[in-house]
Amino acid sequence: MSKTTLAIIAGVSAAAGAGAAAAIFSSRKQRETFPVPPQSASHTPSTKTSSAPFPNPNTTPQPLKDIIPPVDPNGLFQYGFPGPISDLHPTLSTTSAFDRRTRNPVWVAEHITPASLLANNADRRHSYFVEDESIPSKFRARLDDYRRSGYDRGHQVPAADAKWSQDALDQTFLLSNMCPQVGEGFNRDYWAHFEDFCRRLTNDYPSVRIVTGPLYLPRKDPEDGKYRVSYEVIGNPPNVAVPTHFYKIIFAEDGKTGGNVSLGAFVLPNARIANDKPLKEFEVPVEAIERASGLDFAAKLPLQRRRRLCDEVHCSIIVREYLDRQKNLIGDSPTKRSLPALSR
């Protein structure tokens, strides 16, 4: 990921980054004010009357309950609620929210444990990509949208995390768990190694929760220097947005009631990534992903319980060929103590 992109999503205070962030993200302090005409103590009111006197901005607003409006904008709801609707969708292995506009999930959450990953009660060869019929037909992604698109149907929650049940595994193949991802060099390579890193965390933590989703980040136009959001749309007609980036936020729990939670947040470009690229180069603050996505991930997690994941474990990938990954879904522990892998 370029430093410019990191500056944008992290909102750093450096001159270039701060300028970019200011241009892209609305400041919480921005408020539109209206000018008040200057008044003088010696001003003598005119005897002329005006049909539209200037309103006094200091006047206390009249309570709404005392106002009888001549209109009813809520009357629109008699015909239906326009939205947005996030289509919250729990399955055995995932919980997700869906974006009807992009035909992609907004976020998909999963939970893995040492026991869930050791269970091997399912066979991926019996699973098939299917359209999610819980999404209204006119808003759902379709199998034909991906055909000859040049993109993989990229799992947000990987199938390898749900082998404890055939039904749970099958549900990871719903298209509501997919986004268009670059195949070679990303979905089949670096992204898969990153998913393996997340699984290996269960060697050090008894409970790991992960939320994954797409981002659509701006890029600076080299001609005019302005930032714009631009992404491809696939399908016929074009329906499914191709994300520019993907994020993962990891909650590694110590297993104690009210215990510590090690947080890790990463943003990766939807592009080929060399396998020798350090994973830590994609680490960002959780708040950066929240600003870029409009989502809130850890509002109820007190600061005193938070730990930084990459301070506790080696945040690095282990490069494995595809067949090797199929044989060993957990691998070596990412801990700095280099604990052995869990046995299968």
C-alpha contacts under 8 A as a table, 3 or more apart, distances in Angstrom:
res1	aa1	res2	aa2	distance
1	M	5	T	6.66
1	M	6	L	7.01
1	M	268	L	6.68
1	M	269	P	6.30
1	M	281	E	7.50
1	M	282	F	6.65
2	S	5	T	5.31
2	S	6	L	6.42
3	K	6	L	4.96
3	K	7	A	6.01
4	T	7	A	5.01
4	T	8	I	6.28
4	T	17	G	6.91
5	T	8	I	5.05
5	T	9	I	6.38
5	T	217	L	7.90
5	T	218	P	7.88
5	T	219	R	7.39
6	L	9	I	5.39
6	L	10	A	5.78
6	L	284	V	7.61
7	A	10	A	5.29
7	A	11	G	5.60
7	A	12	V	5.44
7	A	16	A	7.89
7	A	17	G	4.62
7	A	18	A	7.49
7	A	20	A	7.57
7	A	21	A	7.37
8	I	11	G	5.42
8	I	12	V	7.42
8	I	17	G	5.97
8	I	18	A	7.77
8	I	20	A	5.90
8	I	21	A	5.13
8	I	24	I	7.74
9	I	21	A	7.38
9	I	217	L	7.98
9	I	288	A	5.06
9	I	289	I	6.72
9	I	291	R	7.08
9	I	292	A	5.90
10	A	284	V	6.79
10	A	285	P	6.73
10	A	287	E	7.34
10	A	288	A	4.37
10	A	289	I	7.66
11	G	17	G	6.34
11	G	18	A	5.99
11	G	21	A	5.27
11	G	288	A	6.98
12	V	17	G	5.45
12	V	18	A	5.68
12	V	21	A	7.74
13	S	17	G	6.28
13	S	18	A	4.93
14	A	17	G	5.24
14	A	18	A	5.58
15	A	18	A	5.26
15	A	19	G	6.02
16	A	19	G	5.19
16	A	20	A	6.20
17	G	20	A	5.11
17	G	21	A	6.03
18	A	21	A	5.02
18	A	22	A	5.95
19	G	22	A	5.10
19	G	23	A	6.23
20	A	23	A	5.11
20	A	24	I	6.22
20	A	227	Y	7.92
21	A	24	I	5.13
21	A	25	F	5.63
22	A	25	F	5.66
22	A	26	S	6.79
22	A	27	S	7.02
23	A	26	S	7.57
24	I	227	Y	7.51
25	F	291	R	7.70
26	S	30	Q	7.32
27	S	30	Q	5.40
36	V	57	P	7.25
39	Q	43	H	7.06
40	S	43	H	5.13
46	S	49	T	7.71
50	S	53	P	5.58
56	N	59	T	5.63
62	Q	66	D	6.99
62	Q	67	I	7.43
63	P	66	D	5.53
63	P	67	I	6.95
64	L	67	I	5.12
65	K	68	I	7.63
69	P	72	D	7.36
72	D	75	G	5.55
73	P	76	L	6.19
74	N	77	F	5.83
75	G	78	Q	5.79
76	L	79	Y	5.88
76	L	80	G	7.05
76	L	81	F	7.71
77	F	80	G	4.79
77	F	81	F	5.35
85	I	99	D	7.74
85	I	100	R	7.61
86	S	97	A	5.21
86	S	98	F	5.04
86	S	99	D	5.89
86	S	100	R	7.40
87	D	96	S	7.97
87	D	97	A	5.49
87	D	98	F	5.31
87	D	99	D	7.69
87	D	135	I	7.13
88	L	95	T	7.35
88	L	96	S	5.71
88	L	97	A	4.50
88	L	98	F	6.74
89	H	95	T	5.66
89	H	96	S	5.20
89	H	97	A	6.20
89	H	98	F	7.91
90	P	94	T	5.92
90	P	95	T	4.13
90	P	96	S	6.31
91	T	94	T	5.15
91	T	95	T	6.00
91	T	168	A	7.54
91	T	171	Q	6.89
92	L	167	D	7.57
92	L	168	A	5.22
92	L	171	Q	7.43
93	S	110	E	6.42
93	S	111	H	7.68
93	S	162	A	6.20
93	S	168	A	5.20
93	S	169	L	7.40
93	S	171	Q	7.13
93	S	172	T	7.15
94	T	108	V	6.51
94	T	109	A	5.61
94	T	110	E	5.06
94	T	111	H	7.87
94	T	157	V	7.24
94	T	172	T	7.49
95	T	108	V	5.75
95	T	109	A	5.20
95	T	110	E	6.75
96	S	105	P	6.81
96	S	106	V	7.43
96	S	107	W	5.61
96	S	108	V	4.22
96	S	109	A	6.09
96	S	177	N	7.85
97	A	105	P	5.75
97	A	106	V	5.48
97	A	107	W	5.67
97	A	108	V	6.68
98	F	103	R	7.30
98	F	104	N	6.13
98	F	105	P	4.11
98	F	106	V	5.30
98	F	107	W	7.32
98	F	176	S	6.91
99	D	102	T	5.71
99	D	103	R	5.70
99	D	104	N	5.54
99	D	105	P	5.47
99	D	106	V	5.60
100	R	103	R	5.00
100	R	104	N	7.16
100	R	139	F	5.24
100	R	140	R	6.98
101	R	104	N	7.96
101	R	139	F	7.24
102	T	239	N	7.06
102	T	240	V	5.55
102	T	241	A	5.05
103	R	139	F	6.40
103	R	140	R	5.79
103	R	141	A	5.38
103	R	176	S	7.88
103	R	239	N	6.82
103	R	240	V	5.17
103	R	241	A	6.80
104	N	141	A	7.45
104	N	176	S	6.44
104	N	177	N	7.82
104	N	178	M	6.83
104	N	179	C	5.81
104	N	214	P	7.82
104	N	240	V	6.94
104	N	241	A	7.18
105	P	108	V	6.78
105	P	176	S	5.92
105	P	177	N	6.50
105	P	178	M	7.27
105	P	179	C	7.46
105	P	213	G	6.65
105	P	214	P	7.47
106	V	213	G	5.73
106	V	214	P	6.61
107	W	211	V	6.37
107	W	212	T	5.51
107	W	213	G	4.49
107	W	214	P	7.41
108	V	156	Q	6.54
108	V	157	V	6.77
108	V	177	N	7.04
108	V	211	V	5.45
108	V	212	T	5.32
108	V	213	G	6.27
109	A	157	V	7.36
109	A	209	R	7.23
109	A	210	I	5.68
109	A	211	V	4.25
109	A	212	T	6.50
110	E	157	V	6.69
110	E	209	R	5.78
110	E	210	I	5.43
110	E	211	V	6.45
111	H	207	S	7.29
111	H	208	V	5.86
111	H	209	R	4.50
111	H	210	I	6.47
112	I	116	S	6.05
112	I	117	L	6.83
112	I	161	D	6.88
112	I	199	R	7.50
112	I	202	T	7.51
112	I	207	S	6.27
112	I	208	V	5.39
112	I	209	R	6.41
113	T	116	S	5.16
113	T	117	L	6.32
113	T	202	T	5.89
113	T	206	P	5.76
113	T	207	S	5.01
113	T	208	V	6.30
114	P	117	L	5.41
114	P	118	L	6.21
114	P	202	T	5.38
114	P	203	N	6.98
114	P	206	P	6.46
114	P	207	S	7.72
115	A	118	L	5.13
115	A	119	A	6.34
116	S	119	A	5.46
116	S	161	D	7.78
116	S	162	A	7.49
116	S	163	K	7.76
116	S	164	W	5.90
117	L	120	N	7.54
117	L	161	D	6.36
117	L	162	A	7.43
117	L	163	K	7.08
117	L	164	W	7.01
117	L	199	R	7.81
117	L	329	L	7.92
117	L	330	I	7.56
118	L	164	W	7.81
118	L	343	S	7.98
118	L	344	R	6.04
119	A	163	K	6.54
119	A	164	W	4.79
120	N	163	K	5.34
120	N	164	W	5.36
120	N	165	S	7.66
121	N	163	K	5.87
121	N	164	W	5.08
121	N	165	S	5.32
121	N	166	Q	6.50
122	A	163	K	5.08
122	A	164	W	6.43
122	A	165	S	5.43
122	A	166	Q	4.40
122	A	169	L	6.88
123	D	126	H	5.80
123	D	127	S	7.41
123	D	163	K	7.34
123	D	166	Q	6.81
124	R	127	S	5.23
124	R	159	A	7.63
124	R	169	L	7.25
124	R	170	D	7.95
125	R	128	Y	7.98
126	H	170	D	8.00
127	S	169	L	7.22
127	S	170	D	5.18
127	S	173	F	7.07
128	Y	170	D	7.03
128	Y	173	F	6.24
129	F	143	L	7.74
129	F	173	F	4.79
129	F	174	L	5.95
129	F	175	L	6.77
130	V	143	L	7.15
130	V	173	F	6.35
130	V	174	L	5.12
130	V	175	L	6.07
131	E	140	R	7.43
131	E	141	A	6.77
131	E	142	R	5.81
131	E	143	L	6.68
131	E	174	L	5.76
131	E	175	L	5.23
131	E	176	S	7.46
132	D	135	I	5.90
132	D	140	R	7.00
132	D	141	A	7.90
132	D	174	L	5.52
132	D	175	L	5.92
132	D	176	S	6.01
133	E	136	P	6.87
133	E	137	S	7.17
133	E	140	R	7.82
135	I	139	F	6.63
135	I	140	R	5.51
136	P	139	F	5.54
136	P	140	R	6.18
137	S	140	R	5.50
140	R	176	S	7.78
141	A	145	D	6.80
141	A	175	L	6.46
141	A	176	S	7.38
141	A	239	N	7.30
141	A	240	V	6.48
142	R	145	D	5.29
142	R	146	Y	7.42
142	R	175	L	7.39
143	L	146	Y	5.75
143	L	147	R	6.79
143	L	175	L	7.86
144	D	147	R	5.03
144	D	235	G	6.81
144	D	236	N	7.79
145	D	149	S	7.33
145	D	234	I	6.12
145	D	235	G	3.76
145	D	236	N	6.35
145	D	238	P	7.68
145	D	239	N	7.26
145	D	240	V	7.00
146	Y	149	S	5.20
146	Y	150	G	7.75
146	Y	151	Y	6.83
146	Y	152	D	7.47
146	Y	153	R	7.06
146	Y	180	P	7.62
146	Y	234	I	7.00
146	Y	235	G	6.42
147	R	150	G	7.90
147	R	235	G	7.86
148	R	151	Y	7.86
149	S	234	I	6.37
149	S	235	G	7.35
150	G	182	V	7.68
151	Y	180	P	5.41
151	Y	181	Q	5.36
151	Y	182	V	5.28
151	Y	183	G	6.13
152	D	179	C	7.99
152	D	180	P	5.65
152	D	181	Q	5.13
152	D	182	V	6.14
152	D	183	G	5.38
152	D	187	N	7.30
153	R	175	L	7.75
153	R	178	M	5.59
153	R	179	C	5.91
153	R	180	P	5.38
153	R	181	Q	6.47
154	G	178	M	5.05
154	G	179	C	5.20
154	G	180	P	5.80
154	G	181	Q	5.30
154	G	187	N	6.44
155	H	158	P	5.28
155	H	159	A	7.38
155	H	172	T	7.26
155	H	173	F	7.48
155	H	177	N	5.82
155	H	178	M	4.81
155	H	179	C	6.88
156	Q	177	N	5.60
156	Q	178	M	5.88
156	Q	179	C	7.27
156	Q	212	T	5.82
156	Q	213	G	6.55
157	V	161	D	7.30
157	V	172	T	6.60
157	V	177	N	6.76
157	V	212	T	7.19
158	P	161	D	5.67
158	P	162	A	7.58
158	P	172	T	6.92
158	P	195	E	7.35
159	A	162	A	5.57
159	A	163	K	7.09
159	A	169	L	5.71
159	A	172	T	5.72
159	A	173	F	7.45
160	A	163	K	5.94
160	A	169	L	7.79
160	A	329	L	6.89
161	D	199	R	7.63
162	A	165	S	6.59
162	A	168	A	5.70
162	A	169	L	4.94
162	A	172	T	7.72
163	K	166	Q	6.64
163	K	168	A	7.19
163	K	169	L	5.69
164	W	168	A	7.26
164	W	169	L	7.69
165	S	168	A	5.07
165	S	169	L	6.13
166	Q	169	L	5.01
166	Q	170	D	6.02
167	D	170	D	5.04
167	D	171	Q	6.27
168	A	171	Q	5.30
168	A	172	T	6.86
169	L	172	T	5.49
169	L	173	F	7.36
170	D	173	F	5.54
170	D	174	L	7.57
171	Q	174	L	5.57
172	T	177	N	6.20
173	F	177	N	6.74
173	F	178	M	7.70
174	L	177	N	5.58
174	L	178	M	7.17
175	L	178	M	4.90
175	L	179	C	7.79
179	C	214	P	7.51
179	C	242	V	7.15
179	C	243	P	7.53
180	P	240	V	7.89
180	P	241	A	7.59
180	P	242	V	5.45
180	P	243	P	7.16
181	Q	186	F	7.44
181	Q	187	N	6.17
181	Q	242	V	7.35
181	Q	243	P	7.80
181	Q	270	N	6.22
181	Q	271	A	7.95
182	V	185	G	7.34
182	V	186	F	5.75
182	V	187	N	6.07
182	V	270	N	6.10
182	V	271	A	5.78
182	V	272	R	7.04
183	G	186	F	5.56
183	G	187	N	4.87
183	G	188	R	5.61
183	G	189	D	7.92
184	E	187	N	6.65
184	E	188	R	5.72
184	E	189	D	6.61
184	E	272	R	6.81
185	G	188	R	6.41
185	G	189	D	5.09
185	G	190	Y	6.28
185	G	271	A	7.22
185	G	272	R	4.25
185	G	273	I	5.62
185	G	274	A	6.94
186	F	189	D	4.91
186	F	190	Y	4.95
186	F	191	W	5.26
186	F	192	A	7.51
186	F	270	N	7.11
186	F	271	A	6.13
186	F	272	R	5.11
186	F	273	I	6.11
187	N	190	Y	6.66
187	N	191	W	5.02
187	N	192	A	5.98
188	R	191	W	6.77
188	R	192	A	5.81
188	R	322	Y	7.65
189	D	192	A	5.27
189	D	193	H	6.26
189	D	275	N	7.54
190	Y	193	H	5.04
190	Y	194	F	6.19
190	Y	273	I	6.28
190	Y	274	A	7.34
190	Y	275	N	5.99
190	Y	319	V	7.93
191	W	194	F	4.95
191	W	195	E	6.29
192	A	195	E	5.04
192	A	196	D	6.30
193	H	196	D	4.95
193	H	197	F	6.31
193	H	317	I	5.70
193	H	318	I	6.26
193	H	319	V	6.13
193	H	320	R	7.25
194	F	197	F	4.98
194	F	198	C	6.52
194	F	279	L	7.97
194	F	317	I	6.01
195	E	198	C	5.14
195	E	199	R	6.51
196	D	199	R	5.10
196	D	200	R	6.24
196	D	317	I	7.59
196	D	318	I	7.86
196	D	329	L	6.77
196	D	330	I	6.49
196	D	331	G	7.55
197	F	200	R	5.13
197	F	201	L	6.55
197	F	315	C	7.85
197	F	316	S	7.19
197	F	317	I	5.81
197	F	318	I	7.40
197	F	334	P	7.05
198	C	201	L	5.36
198	C	202	T	7.71
198	C	250	I	7.90
199	R	202	T	5.90
199	R	329	L	7.44
199	R	330	I	5.60
200	R	203	N	5.69
200	R	204	D	7.89
200	R	330	I	5.20
200	R	331	G	6.15
200	R	332	D	6.34
200	R	333	S	5.11
200	R	334	P	6.23
200	R	341	A	7.84
201	L	204	D	5.52
201	L	205	Y	6.11
201	L	208	V	7.35
201	L	252	A	7.63
201	L	333	S	6.43
201	L	334	P	6.33
201	L	335	T	7.75
202	T	205	Y	4.85
202	T	206	P	5.82
202	T	207	S	6.72
202	T	208	V	6.67
202	T	333	S	7.92
203	N	206	P	7.55
203	N	333	S	5.49
203	N	334	P	7.92
203	N	335	T	7.98
203	N	339	L	7.64
203	N	341	A	7.03
203	N	342	L	6.84
204	D	333	S	7.11
204	D	334	P	7.98
204	D	335	T	6.66
205	Y	208	V	6.68
205	Y	252	A	6.11
205	Y	253	E	6.09
205	Y	254	D	5.69
205	Y	255	G	7.40
206	P	253	E	6.80
206	P	254	D	6.39
206	P	255	G	5.84
207	S	252	A	6.21
207	S	253	E	5.27
207	S	254	D	7.00
207	S	255	G	6.35
208	V	250	I	7.08
208	V	251	F	5.74
208	V	252	A	4.52
208	V	253	E	5.98
209	R	250	I	5.94
209	R	251	F	4.99
209	R	252	A	6.40
209	R	253	E	7.90
210	I	248	K	6.71
210	I	249	I	5.72
210	I	250	I	4.63
210	I	251	F	6.18
211	V	248	K	5.67
211	V	249	I	5.35
211	V	250	I	6.71
212	T	246	F	7.31
212	T	247	Y	5.62
212	T	248	K	4.50
212	T	249	I	6.61
213	G	246	F	5.71
213	G	247	Y	5.56
213	G	248	K	6.83
214	P	243	P	5.64
214	P	244	T	7.61
214	P	245	H	5.95
214	P	246	F	4.44
214	P	247	Y	6.31
215	L	243	P	5.70
215	L	244	T	6.13
215	L	245	H	4.98
215	L	246	F	5.54
215	L	247	Y	7.10
215	L	292	A	7.28
215	L	293	S	6.50
216	Y	229	V	6.70
216	Y	230	S	7.77
216	Y	231	Y	7.33
216	Y	243	P	5.42
216	Y	244	T	5.12
216	Y	245	H	6.34
217	L	229	V	5.92
217	L	244	T	6.24
217	L	245	H	7.06
217	L	292	A	7.32
218	P	227	Y	5.71
218	P	228	R	4.90
218	P	229	V	4.18
218	P	230	S	6.98
219	R	227	Y	5.27
219	R	228	R	5.56
219	R	229	V	6.35
219	R	230	S	7.74
220	K	225	G	5.76
220	K	226	K	5.50
220	K	227	Y	4.31
220	K	228	R	6.48
221	D	224	D	5.86
221	D	225	G	5.02
221	D	226	K	5.39
221	D	227	Y	5.98
221	D	228	R	7.07
222	P	225	G	5.48
222	P	226	K	7.93
231	Y	241	A	6.87
231	Y	242	V	5.94
231	Y	243	P	6.59
231	Y	244	T	6.51
232	E	241	A	6.07
232	E	242	V	5.26
232	E	243	P	7.89
233	V	238	P	5.52
233	V	239	N	6.19
233	V	240	V	5.33
233	V	241	A	4.39
233	V	242	V	5.70
234	I	237	P	7.85
234	I	238	P	4.87
234	I	239	N	5.96
234	I	240	V	5.23
234	I	241	A	6.46
234	I	242	V	7.20
235	G	238	P	4.25
235	G	239	N	5.41
235	G	240	V	6.33
236	N	239	N	7.14
243	P	246	F	7.16
243	P	270	N	6.81
244	T	269	P	6.06
244	T	270	N	5.37
245	H	267	V	6.63
245	H	268	L	5.51
245	H	269	P	4.19
245	H	270	N	4.87
246	F	267	V	5.65
246	F	268	L	5.37
246	F	269	P	6.36
246	F	270	N	6.65
247	Y	265	A	7.28
247	Y	266	F	5.50
247	Y	267	V	4.39
247	Y	268	L	6.34
247	Y	289	I	7.42
248	K	264	G	7.99
248	K	265	A	5.83
248	K	266	F	5.40
248	K	267	V	6.73
249	I	263	L	7.15
249	I	264	G	5.66
249	I	265	A	4.41
249	I	266	F	6.50
249	I	286	V	7.29
250	I	262	S	7.70
250	I	263	L	5.57
250	I	264	G	4.95
250	I	265	A	6.32
251	F	261	V	6.04
251	F	262	S	5.80
251	F	263	L	5.05
251	F	264	G	6.88
252	A	261	V	5.50
252	A	262	S	4.93
252	A	263	L	6.48
252	A	309	L	7.58
253	E	256	K	7.77
253	E	259	G	7.34
253	E	260	N	6.33
253	E	261	V	4.64
253	E	262	S	6.45
254	D	259	G	6.17
254	D	260	N	5.91
254	D	261	V	6.43
255	G	259	G	6.81
256	K	259	G	4.66
256	K	260	N	7.64
258	G	305	R	7.74
259	G	305	R	6.53
260	N	305	R	4.57
260	N	306	R	5.91
260	N	307	R	6.77
261	V	305	R	6.02
261	V	306	R	5.20
261	V	307	R	5.90
262	S	306	R	5.93
262	S	307	R	4.36
262	S	308	R	5.26
262	S	309	L	4.68
262	S	312	E	7.99
263	L	306	R	6.75
263	L	307	R	6.01
263	L	308	R	5.24
263	L	309	L	5.10
264	G	283	E	7.31
264	G	286	V	7.56
264	G	308	R	6.41
264	G	309	L	5.11
264	G	310	C	6.90
265	A	283	E	5.71
265	A	284	V	5.57
265	A	285	P	6.13
265	A	286	V	5.49
265	A	289	I	7.78
266	F	282	F	5.25
266	F	283	E	4.39
266	F	284	V	5.55
267	V	282	F	5.48
267	V	283	E	6.61
267	V	284	V	6.89
267	V	289	I	7.81
268	L	282	F	6.08
273	I	277	K	7.03
274	A	277	K	5.56
275	N	319	V	6.83
277	K	281	E	7.60
278	P	281	E	5.68
278	P	282	F	7.85
278	P	316	S	6.38
278	P	317	I	7.73
279	L	282	F	5.67
279	L	283	E	7.16
279	L	315	C	6.19
279	L	316	S	5.21
279	L	317	I	6.61
280	K	283	E	5.09
280	K	310	C	7.84
280	K	315	C	6.09
280	K	316	S	6.99
284	V	288	A	6.57
284	V	289	I	7.68
285	P	288	A	5.31
285	P	289	I	7.14
286	V	289	I	5.46
286	V	290	E	6.39
286	V	297	F	7.83
287	E	290	E	4.87
287	E	291	R	6.15
288	A	291	R	5.26
288	A	292	A	6.24
289	I	292	A	5.05
289	I	293	S	5.87
289	I	295	L	7.84
290	E	293	S	5.26
290	E	294	G	5.45
290	E	295	L	4.97
290	E	296	D	5.62
290	E	297	F	7.12
291	R	294	G	5.40
291	R	295	L	7.24
296	D	299	A	6.42
298	A	301	L	5.27
299	A	302	P	7.81
301	L	305	R	6.92
301	L	306	R	7.27
302	P	305	R	5.58
302	P	306	R	6.85
303	L	306	R	5.24
307	R	311	D	7.91
308	R	311	D	5.47
308	R	312	E	7.00
309	L	312	E	5.38
309	L	313	V	6.34
309	L	315	C	7.90
310	C	313	V	5.30
310	C	314	H	6.12
310	C	315	C	5.46
311	D	314	H	7.73
312	E	335	T	7.24
312	E	336	K	7.27
313	V	334	P	5.75
313	V	335	T	4.46
313	V	336	K	5.32
314	H	334	P	5.28
314	H	335	T	5.76
314	H	336	K	5.69
315	C	334	P	6.84
316	S	334	P	7.27
320	R	324	D	5.91
320	R	325	R	6.00
321	E	324	D	5.35
321	E	325	R	6.34
322	Y	325	R	5.17
322	Y	326	Q	6.43
323	L	326	Q	5.11
323	L	327	K	6.51
324	D	327	K	5.17
324	D	328	N	6.34
325	R	328	N	5.22
325	R	329	L	5.77
326	Q	329	L	6.22
328	N	331	G	5.88
328	N	344	R	7.91
330	I	341	A	6.93
330	I	342	L	6.98
331	G	341	A	5.30
331	G	342	L	7.28
332	D	338	S	7.49
332	D	339	L	7.13
332	D	340	P	5.81
332	D	341	A	4.38
332	D	342	L	7.71
333	S	338	S	6.04
333	S	339	L	5.57
333	S	340	P	6.27
333	S	341	A	5.74
334	P	338	S	6.65
334	P	339	L	7.95
335	T	338	S	5.29
335	T	339	L	6.59
